[in-house]
Amino acid sequence: MDFLPPTTQPLSLFFVLNIENLTLLTIDTLKTRLQSPDYVRLYTNGDPARTIKRAVLFRGLYQGVGSVIIATLPSCTTRKSIPFSFTSA
Protein backbone atom coordinates (compact mmCIF):
# COMPACT_ATOMS: atom_id res chain seq x y z
CA MET A 1 0.00 0.00 0.00
CA ASP A 2 1.52 3.28 -1.09
CA PHE A 3 0.49 6.41 0.75
CA LEU A 4 2.50 8.93 -1.27
CA PRO A 5 2.12 9.94 -4.90
CA PRO A 6 4.58 8.12 -7.17
CA THR A 7 6.60 11.26 -7.83
CA THR A 8 7.34 11.93 -4.17
CA GLN A 9 8.21 8.35 -3.18
CA PRO A 10 11.83 8.40 -4.45
CA LEU A 11 12.38 11.83 -2.89
CA SER A 12 11.02 10.78 0.49
CA LEU A 13 13.02 7.54 0.37
CA PHE A 14 16.15 9.54 -0.47
CA PHE A 15 15.50 11.80 2.55
CA VAL A 16 14.93 8.90 4.94
CA LEU A 17 17.97 6.94 3.75
CA ASN A 18 20.21 9.97 4.11
CA ILE A 19 18.99 10.58 7.67
CA GLU A 20 19.86 6.96 8.39
CA ASN A 21 23.25 7.23 6.67
CA LEU A 22 24.18 10.43 8.50
CA THR A 23 23.19 8.93 11.86
CA LEU A 24 24.94 5.61 11.37
CA LEU A 25 28.06 7.15 9.80
CA THR A 26 28.42 9.49 12.77
CA ILE A 27 27.97 6.70 15.32
CA ASP A 28 30.36 4.41 13.44
CA THR A 29 33.03 7.12 13.17
CA LEU A 30 32.83 7.89 16.89
CA LYS A 31 32.90 4.20 17.77
CA THR A 32 35.97 3.68 15.60
CA ARG A 33 37.74 6.63 17.19
CA LEU A 34 36.93 5.40 20.70
CA GLN A 35 38.24 1.91 19.88
CA SER A 36 41.42 3.22 18.27
CA PRO A 37 44.71 1.99 19.77
CA ASP A 38 45.86 5.63 19.77
CA TYR A 39 42.76 6.84 21.62
CA VAL A 40 44.59 7.91 24.79
CA ARG A 41 47.30 9.75 22.88
CA LEU A 42 45.01 11.49 20.36
CA TYR A 43 41.72 12.14 22.11
CA THR A 44 42.50 12.63 25.81
CA ASN A 45 44.54 15.08 27.82
CA GLY A 46 47.51 13.69 29.63
CA ASP A 47 45.83 13.89 33.03
CA PRO A 48 44.91 10.80 35.08
CA ALA A 49 41.18 11.58 34.74
CA ARG A 50 41.59 11.24 30.95
CA THR A 51 39.50 14.24 30.04
CA ILE A 52 38.32 13.91 26.44
CA LYS A 53 39.43 16.53 23.92
CA ARG A 54 35.98 17.01 22.40
CA ALA A 55 37.16 19.41 19.70
CA VAL A 56 39.55 16.77 18.37
CA LEU A 57 37.17 13.82 18.84
CA PHE A 58 34.34 15.44 16.87
CA ARG A 59 36.50 17.14 14.21
CA GLY A 60 35.84 15.89 10.67
CA LEU A 61 32.94 13.74 11.78
CA TYR A 62 31.02 14.20 8.54
CA GLN A 63 33.95 13.91 6.10
CA GLY A 64 33.06 11.57 3.27
CA VAL A 65 29.32 12.07 3.63
CA GLY A 66 29.01 13.54 0.14
CA SER A 67 29.94 10.26 -1.53
CA VAL A 68 27.47 8.38 0.67
CA ILE A 69 24.66 10.77 -0.28
CA ILE A 70 25.48 10.44 -3.98
CA ALA A 71 25.63 6.64 -3.70
CA THR A 72 22.17 6.62 -2.07
CA LEU A 73 20.49 8.30 -5.04
CA PRO A 74 20.45 5.30 -7.44
CA SER A 75 18.97 3.00 -4.81
CA CYS A 76 16.09 5.44 -4.28
CA THR A 77 15.19 5.65 -7.93
CA THR A 78 15.44 1.92 -8.66
CA ARG A 79 13.42 0.82 -5.65
CA LYS A 80 10.12 1.18 -7.48
CA SER A 81 11.40 -0.59 -10.59
CA ILE A 82 11.81 -3.85 -8.68
CA PRO A 83 8.46 -5.58 -8.43
CA PHE A 84 7.36 -6.23 -4.87
CA SER A 85 4.17 -8.12 -4.22
CA PHE A 86 2.92 -8.53 -0.71
CA THR A 87 -0.24 -10.50 -0.67
CA SER A 88 -2.18 -11.71 2.30
CA ALA A 89 -2.72 -15.42 2.58
Backbone as a printed PyTorch tensor [residue, N CA C, xyz], in Angstrom:
tensor([[[  0.8500,  -1.1740,   0.0000],
         [  0.0000,   0.0000,   0.0000],
         [  0.8940,   1.2340,   0.0000]],

        [[  0.7250,   2.0680,  -0.9760],
         [  1.5200,   3.2820,  -1.0870],
         [  0.6840,   4.4770,  -0.6740]],

        [[  1.2130,   5.2560,   0.2420],
         [  0.4930,   6.4130,   0.7490],
         [  0.8820,   7.7140,   0.0520]],

        [[  2.0070,   7.7180,  -0.6150],
         [  2.5020,   8.9330,  -1.2680],
         [  2.3150,   8.8410,  -2.7720]],

        [[  2.1660,   9.9720,  -3.4360],
         [  2.1170,   9.9370,  -4.9000],
         [  3.4220,   9.3820,  -5.4600]],

        [[  3.3750,   8.7520,  -6.6210],
         [  4.5830,   8.1160,  -7.1720],
         [  5.7590,   9.0690,  -7.3830]],

        [[  5.4940,  10.3350,  -7.5960],
         [  6.6030,  11.2620,  -7.8330],
         [  7.3430,  11.6300,  -6.5570]],

        [[  6.6850,  11.5540,  -5.4220],
         [  7.3430,  11.9260,  -4.1670],
         [  7.9600,  10.7350,  -3.4440]],

        [[  7.6570,   9.5230,  -3.8600],
         [  8.2110,   8.3550,  -3.1780],
         [  9.7340,   8.2780,  -3.2570]],

        [[ 10.3660,   8.4360,  -4.4260],
         [ 11.8330,   8.3980,  -4.4450],
         [ 12.4640,   9.5290,  -3.6310]],

        [[ 11.8440,  10.6970,  -3.6510],
         [ 12.3750,  11.8270,  -2.8910],
         [ 12.2880,  11.5820,  -1.3880]],

        [[ 11.1660,  11.0550,  -0.9400],
         [ 11.0240,  10.7770,   0.4940],
         [ 11.9380,   9.6370,   0.9190]],

        [[ 12.1040,   8.6340,   0.0680],
         [ 13.0160,   7.5400,   0.3710],
         [ 14.4560,   8.0430,   0.4370]],

        [[ 14.8230,   8.9340,  -0.4720],
         [ 16.1530,   9.5440,  -0.4660],
         [ 16.3900,  10.2970,   0.8420]],

        [[ 15.3970,  11.0490,   1.2980],
         [ 15.5010,  11.7970,   2.5500],
         [ 15.6780,  10.8600,   3.7380]],

        [[ 14.8740,   9.8320,   3.8110],
         [ 14.9350,   8.8950,   4.9420],
         [ 16.2590,   8.1360,   4.9530]],

        [[ 16.6990,   7.6790,   3.7960],
         [ 17.9660,   6.9400,   3.7460],
         [ 19.1610,   7.8140,   4.1050]],

        [[ 19.1120,   9.0890,   3.7410],
         [ 20.2090,   9.9740,   4.1090],
         [ 20.2190,  10.2940,   5.5900]],

        [[ 19.0480,  10.4120,   6.2060],
         [ 18.9940,  10.5820,   7.6700],
         [ 19.6270,   9.3580,   8.3360]],

        [[ 19.2850,   8.1850,   7.8430],
         [ 19.8570,   6.9590,   8.3920],
         [ 21.3700,   6.9170,   8.1750]],

        [[ 21.8110,   7.2540,   6.9720],
         [ 23.2460,   7.2320,   6.6730],
         [ 24.0170,   8.2220,   7.5350]],

        [[ 23.4880,   9.4260,   7.6870],
         [ 24.1760,  10.4310,   8.5030],
         [ 24.2560,   9.9920,   9.9640]],

        [[ 23.1940,   9.3880,  10.4640],
         [ 23.1890,   8.9290,  11.8560],
         [ 24.1690,   7.7810,  12.0520]],

        [[ 24.0850,   6.7740,  11.1920],
         [ 24.9440,   5.6050,  11.3660],
         [ 26.4100,   5.9160,  11.0700]],

        [[ 26.6730,   6.7810,  10.0900],
         [ 28.0590,   7.1540,   9.7960],
         [ 28.6830,   7.8780,  10.9860]],

        [[ 27.9180,   8.7620,  11.6110],
         [ 28.4200,   9.4870,  12.7720],
         [ 28.7100,   8.5420,  13.9280]],

        [[ 27.7780,   7.6560,  14.2180],
         [ 27.9700,   6.7040,  15.3190],
         [ 29.1510,   5.7860,  15.0300]],

        [[ 29.2680,   5.3100,  13.7970],
         [ 30.3610,   4.4140,  13.4390],
         [ 31.7150,   5.1100,  13.5210]],

        [[ 31.7770,   6.3720,  13.0890],
         [ 33.0320,   7.1200,  13.1710],
         [ 33.4500,   7.3280,  14.6210]],

        [[ 32.5010,   7.7100,  15.4650],
         [ 32.8280,   7.8930,  16.8890],
         [ 33.2450,   6.5770,  17.5300]],

        [[ 32.5520,   5.4980,  17.2090],
         [ 32.9000,   4.1960,  17.7720],
         [ 34.3060,   3.7820,  17.3520]],

        [[ 34.6360,   4.0190,  16.0910],
         [ 35.9670,   3.6770,  15.5960],
         [ 37.0420,   4.5010,  16.2930]],

        [[ 36.7670,   5.7790,  16.4890],
         [ 37.7420,   6.6280,  17.1880],
         [ 37.9200,   6.2010,  18.6400]],

        [[ 36.8370,   5.8200,  19.3050],
         [ 36.9310,   5.3970,  20.7020],
         [ 37.6540,   4.0620,  20.8450]],

        [[ 37.5860,   3.2050,  19.8190],
         [ 38.2440,   1.9070,  19.8750],
         [ 39.6600,   1.9310,  19.3050]],

        [[ 40.1000,   3.0980,  18.8660],
         [ 41.4210,   3.2160,  18.2660],
         [ 42.5180,   2.9140,  19.2840]],

        [[ 43.5950,   2.2340,  18.8540],
         [ 44.7080,   1.9940,  19.7700],
         [ 45.3890,   3.2910,  20.2190]],

        [[ 45.2570,   4.3390,  19.4330],
         [ 45.8630,   5.6270,  19.7700],
         [ 44.8870,   6.5650,  20.4750]],

        [[ 43.8020,   6.0070,  21.0040],
         [ 42.7630,   6.8360,  21.6200],
         [ 43.3170,   7.7190,  22.7320]],

        [[ 44.0800,   7.1530,  23.6440],
         [ 44.5860,   7.9100,  24.7890],
         [ 45.5070,   9.0330,  24.3200]],

        [[ 46.3560,   8.7530,  23.3600],
         [ 47.2960,   9.7500,  22.8780],
         [ 46.6120,  10.8610,  22.0800]],

        [[ 45.6180,  10.5090,  21.2540],
         [ 45.0060,  11.4930,  20.3620],
         [ 43.8290,  12.2500,  20.9640]],

        [[ 43.0040,  11.5690,  21.7410],
         [ 41.7180,  12.1450,  22.1150],
         [ 41.5620,  12.4760,  23.5930]],

        [[ 42.5890,  12.2710,  24.3970],
         [ 42.4950,  12.6340,  25.8110],
         [ 43.6480,  13.5440,  26.1860]],

        [[ 43.4410,  14.2940,  27.2440],
         [ 44.5360,  15.0800,  27.8180],
         [ 45.4360,  14.1300,  28.5810]],

        [[ 46.5780,  14.5610,  28.9420],
         [ 47.5140,  13.6860,  29.6290],
         [ 47.2060,  13.4560,  31.0980]],

        [[ 46.1300,  14.0150,  31.6100],
         [ 45.8270,  13.8950,  33.0350],
         [ 45.2840,  12.5090,  33.3810]],

        [[ 45.3850,  12.1280,  34.6720],
         [ 44.9050,  10.8040,  35.0840],
         [ 43.3900,  10.6210,  34.9090]],

        [[ 42.6250,  11.6980,  34.9140],
         [ 41.1760,  11.5850,  34.7420],
         [ 40.8050,  11.3230,  33.2810]],

        [[ 41.7810,  11.4660,  32.3900],
         [ 41.5890,  11.2400,  30.9480],
         [ 40.4240,  12.0490,  30.3930]],

        [[ 40.4950,  13.3330,  30.5790],
         [ 39.4950,  14.2350,  30.0390],
         [ 39.5510,  14.1820,  28.5200]],

        [[ 38.3920,  14.0390,  27.8980],
         [ 38.3200,  13.9110,  26.4390],
         [ 38.4810,  15.2730,  25.7840]],

        [[ 39.3070,  15.3280,  24.7350],
         [ 39.4260,  16.5320,  23.9220],
         [ 38.2850,  16.4840,  22.9010]],

        [[ 37.1670,  17.0930,  23.2470],
         [ 35.9790,  17.0060,  22.3950],
         [ 36.1790,  17.6430,  21.0250]],

        [[ 36.9260,  18.7420,  20.9800],
         [ 37.1550,  19.4110,  19.6980],
         [ 37.8820,  18.4840,  18.7250]],

        [[ 38.7980,  17.6870,  19.2260],
         [ 39.5520,  16.7650,  18.3720],
         [ 38.7170,  15.5260,  18.0580]],

        [[ 37.9720,  15.0350,  19.0280],
         [ 37.1730,  13.8230,  18.8420],
         [ 36.0850,  14.0220,  17.7910]],

        [[ 35.4480,  15.1930,  17.7890],
         [ 34.3380,  15.4370,  16.8700],
         [ 34.7540,  16.1410,  15.5770]],

        [[ 36.0300,  16.4560,  15.4130],
         [ 36.5010,  17.1360,  14.2060],
         [ 36.4160,  16.1840,  13.0110]],

        [[ 35.9020,  16.6850,  11.8910],
         [ 35.8360,  15.8880,  10.6740],
         [ 34.8720,  14.7320,  10.7420]],

        [[ 33.8740,  14.8490,  11.5730],
         [ 32.9400,  13.7430,  11.7840],
         [ 32.1440,  13.4120,  10.5320]],

        [[ 31.8440,  14.4100,   9.7310],
         [ 31.0250,  14.1970,   8.5350],
         [ 31.8440,  14.2030,   7.2460]],

        [[ 33.1490,  14.0050,   7.3230],
         [ 33.9540,  13.9120,   6.1050],
         [ 33.5840,  12.6350,   5.3730]],

        [[ 33.4210,  12.7290,   4.0720],
         [ 33.0620,  11.5670,   3.2710],
         [ 31.5740,  11.3530,   3.1300]],

        [[ 30.7730,  12.2360,   3.6950],
         [ 29.3220,  12.0700,   3.6260],
         [ 28.8070,  12.3370,   2.2150]],

        [[ 29.4580,  13.2130,   1.4910],
         [ 29.0100,  13.5390,   0.1360],
         [ 28.9380,  12.3180,  -0.7620]],

        [[ 29.9470,  11.4640,  -0.6970],
         [ 29.9370,  10.2550,  -1.5330],
         [ 28.8470,   9.2860,  -1.1030]],

        [[ 28.5450,   9.2420,   0.1800],
         [ 27.4690,   8.3800,   0.6750],
         [ 26.1200,   8.8760,   0.1720]],

        [[ 25.9190,  10.1900,   0.1950],
         [ 24.6610,  10.7670,  -0.2780],
         [ 24.4990,  10.5180,  -1.7770]],

        [[ 25.5570,  10.6810,  -2.5420],
         [ 25.4840,  10.4380,  -3.9800],
         [ 25.2280,   8.9590,  -4.2680]],

        [[ 25.8270,   8.0720,  -3.4970],
         [ 25.6250,   6.6380,  -3.6990],
         [ 24.2170,   6.1980,  -3.3160]],

        [[ 23.5320,   6.9630,  -2.4830],
         [ 22.1730,   6.6180,  -2.0740],
         [ 21.1620,   6.9150,  -3.1790]],

        [[ 21.4420,   7.8730,  -4.0150],
         [ 20.4930,   8.3010,  -5.0440],
         [ 20.0500,   7.1760,  -5.9810]],

        [[ 20.9380,   6.3610,  -6.5490],
         [ 20.4520,   5.2970,  -7.4400],
         [ 19.5470,   4.2860,  -6.7490]],

        [[ 19.8110,   3.9770,  -5.4980],
         [ 18.9680,   3.0030,  -4.8060],
         [ 17.5620,   3.5400,  -4.5760]],

        [[ 17.4220,   4.8480,  -4.4770],
         [ 16.0930,   5.4400,  -4.2790],
         [ 15.2790,   5.4140,  -5.5630]],

        [[ 15.9320,   5.5970,  -6.6760],
         [ 15.1910,   5.6510,  -7.9340],
         [ 14.8880,   4.2680,  -8.4770]],

        [[ 15.6890,   3.2670,  -8.1410],
         [ 15.4390,   1.9220,  -8.6630],
         [ 14.5540,   1.0940,  -7.7600]],

        [[ 14.2410,   1.5890,  -6.5880],
         [ 13.4220,   0.8220,  -5.6540],
         [ 12.0650,   0.4760,  -6.2520]],

        [[ 11.4520,   1.4230,  -6.9350],
         [ 10.1240,   1.1830,  -7.4810],
         [ 10.1590,   0.3680,  -8.7720]],

        [[ 11.3290,   0.2030,  -9.3670],
         [ 11.4030,  -0.5900, -10.5880],
         [ 11.4680,  -2.0820, -10.2960]],

        [[ 11.7780,  -2.4430,  -9.0720],
         [ 11.8140,  -3.8500,  -8.6830],
         [ 10.4170,  -4.2310,  -8.2150]],

        [[  9.8390,  -5.2540,  -8.8140],
         [  8.4570,  -5.5850,  -8.4280],
         [  8.4050,  -6.2560,  -7.0560]],

        [[  7.6210,  -5.6650,  -6.1790],
         [  7.3590,  -6.2350,  -4.8740],
         [  5.8740,  -6.5820,  -4.8150]],

        [[  5.5830,  -7.7790,  -4.3910],
         [  4.1710,  -8.1170,  -4.2230],
         [  3.9800,  -8.7300,  -2.8480]],

        [[  3.2510,  -8.0350,  -2.0400],
         [  2.9240,  -8.5320,  -0.7110],
         [  1.4440,  -8.8570,  -0.7100]],

        [[  1.1710, -10.1070,  -0.6730],
         [ -0.2370, -10.5040,  -0.6670],
         [ -0.5590, -11.1980,   0.6390]],

        [[ -1.7660, -11.0340,   1.0650],
         [ -2.1800, -11.7120,   2.3000],
         [ -2.6600, -13.1180,   1.9510]],

        [[ -2.3850, -14.0250,   2.8320],
         [ -2.7240, -15.4210,   2.5840],
         [ -4.1780, -15.7180,   2.8210]]])
